[in-house]
């Protein structure tokens, strides 16, 4: 900046680029479903996120990590479609400044930054974060306010499973198209970007717990299949739980980590005042991740899958 011009350079992180590639189809789907407002929201989130990280990293004469682009993209896709821009900006500042840079920058954060920012505004501004739901419509035209599938299930309303699977229902911007999220998971696993153990253990434990609540008629329990396809379970399992920095590094520990997230998420969404418990479940998993790595030993002496973790923090 000696010439008076703002210059932002990025650290090359191939693993983070693969996550971005996996998110692009979901992002395009969200634009068709909710309109150009998604682009406007993205513009503010990306601009603020990159600038905040640059403020911290420039003092250390370090480049901005490409991981911040993943954080911004995940934060955008986890917002309600009609969320006010200023709330998204607050979430972004909190995610990057306090969820990441406060711990020393990329690779040192304890919690997933995107989840940290989302939960901060979810708890601080619950009215805005729980009333911004709209029904998706082709090219985002004629969108109308609508209840989420979880709210409809609690009212004993019927929900189309095909609409849930193909993302044609109310919810956060990017959590709906499960078929695209599954394709993204296949790509991330095939390229060894995400841990299949975490994805599988999170989804399976959540499914089993939901099924047990369902068949034993636990109060406030939801029907199994619609409940699993509703909310952000698939989205957080593929993109949030697998964050290589805040997740365990040892293979055996990753199984327990996913189980903690899956079970706690079902319990929170069933019994608490919060209709969507997966964000809280991710933070709980993040808390236990270092302990799991410390006390759980792998059977075979192998290097952990995420040996690049300190190079690719989200």
C-alpha angles and dihedrals in degrees: 000000000000090000091053094253126122109238122182120188125189130220110234112244113172093189092056090049090056090054089052091050089052091051097048097082090050090048092051090048090053092054091054091046101044106019136232091322085085089062092048091050090048092051092059096041095049094043093049095041095051093044094050092050091046090054090058100037097044090064088059090043090240128135124249112264119242084226089079088065089058090048091051093046093049091046091052093050092047094055124096110257094243098042113139112254093235091060091051088051091052090049091051095050091048093046096051102031102038102017094050120002095046087067093052104278135285117356094024103072117118097202132043103267097215092051090045092055094044094050092047093060091036091061097034098045104024095156093059094040096050102038100051096088121130134172113255117245132184109280088358094281124148094006113177134192113270143169119254120249090254091056091048092049090053087054090052091245122155117251129193110242091205090056089051093049095046095042099246096139140081121282143095116337098261107019097084111072099075092171090060092044090054091050089049090051091053090051094047093048093046091052091045090241097124131034112250088200092063093045094047097043093047095049096041096047091047091049094049093047092049091048092051091050089048100049094043091049094235110188112268091010116149129220107273107237099040090045093052092048092046126079125012103306095120093042096052093041093057103033109020108032091048095058100137094217102050095034126078118273099210117086097227091047090055091064092055090044092057091046091053091052095044097048097040091047092056092047093049095047091047103046108020131079090250113092093204115048103172097092090055089046091055091054090049089052091049090054092055097040097089091046091050091052090048100049105027116076126202114239093227126048099246136140111257117258092242098058088140091059096113090052100048109041116164 
